[in-house]
C-alpha cells in the first residue's frame, strides 16, 4: 500500500541514525528546526537517513547539510567523514536535488592577489601612457577640425558659436568683474601702507598695473573660467556620452568633435582674451580708487606712471598666455568628458577631475610663460 505523503516534516531517531520524514522545504524547516533544538543527542548520531523523505527543495538541502556538519562537529567518530557518507539512502530525485543545490558544488571565487609595489608602478605607467596618447589624439582632432571648420561649413551647428560665446563669455562677466575689482583693491590696500611709509606713493601705479597685466588678470580669469565653464564643458560631454548621444551623432555620420567641441573651442578662444582685458582694466580701476582716496594721487599721475611702467610686450604676452589657457581648459574638459565611465557618479568624477586638471594646467602654463618672458 502506497504511503500518503505528509505535508510536514518529522524527525525520528533509530539507533545512531537520524531519519527525516515527509516534505523538507522552506515552509516545513521552521517546525523541524524546533524539534531539533529540543534534542541533545547529536553526540550519538552517525548519519542522516533520507529514505523516508518524499521531496526536498534548495532550502532543505542546505538544512540537511547543516545537520551533517553539526554531527561532524559533535561526534569525533564522524569528524573525518564527508557529507556523502553521513547523508544516506535517498531516492534518485532527492539525490539530484542534493547534487544541484549542495554547497559543496559551489566553486570558491579566486582570491585577488594584492598587487606589489613594482606592479603598481607598471600599472600607473601604462595608465599614464594611454591617457597621454588619447589626450594628444584628441588635441590633434580638435585643432584639425577647428582649422578645417574655417573653410568647410558642412556638418557644423548653426548659431553654436554665438550660443557658446554667451555661455562662456557674457555670463562670466559679473563674477570676473567683481573678483578682479576686489583683487586690485586688496593688492593696492596691502601695498599702499608700505609705500606711504617711504614716500613712494606713485609707485603703486607700477605695482598694480604690472601685477594685473602680467599675472593676476590672466591667471584669475583662467581659474574662474576653468571652474565655471571648464566644469560645464566636462559635465555636458560626459552626460552626452553616458546617455549615448555621442554614439547617436556617429550613427548620423556627424563628427562629435566638430559638432560639440569645436564651437566651444572657437568661443573660448575669442572670449578668453577679451575677458582678460576686462579683468586687467577693472583690477587697475580698483588700484586707482585706493591711490586717489588713500594716497592722494591724481588719476592723471597714476595713468602717466602706469604707461611708463608697462610695455606693449606685457600686454601681448598676457593675451597670448590667455589663449593657451583657453585651449587647455576646453581640451582638458573634453578629454575627461569623453573618458567618463558609469552613470551620474562618473559624470561627477569627470567634472571634478576636469576642474582640478585645468587649474593645474593653467598654473603650469603660467610658469612656462614666466620663465620664457622674464622681465629684463
Secondary structure, DSSP 8 states (H G I E B T S, - for coil): ------SSEEEEEETTEEEEEEEESTTTHHHHHHHHHT---GGG--EEE-TTEEEE-HHHHHHHHHHHHHHHHH-GGGTT--HHHHEE---HHHHHHHHHH-GGGS----------HHHHHHHHHHHHHHHHHHHHHHHHHHHHHHHHTTT--TT--TTHHHHHHHHHTGGGHHHHHHHHHHHHHHHHHHHHHHHHHTT-GGGHHHHHHHIIIIIIHHHHHHHHHIIIIIHHHHHHHHHHHHTTHHHHHHHTT--HIIIIIHHHHHHHHHHHHHHHHHHHHHHHHHHHHHHHHTS---HHHHHHHHHHH--HHHHHHHHHHHHHHHHHHHHHHHHHHHT--SSHHHHHHHHHHHHHHHHHHHHHHHHHHHHHT---
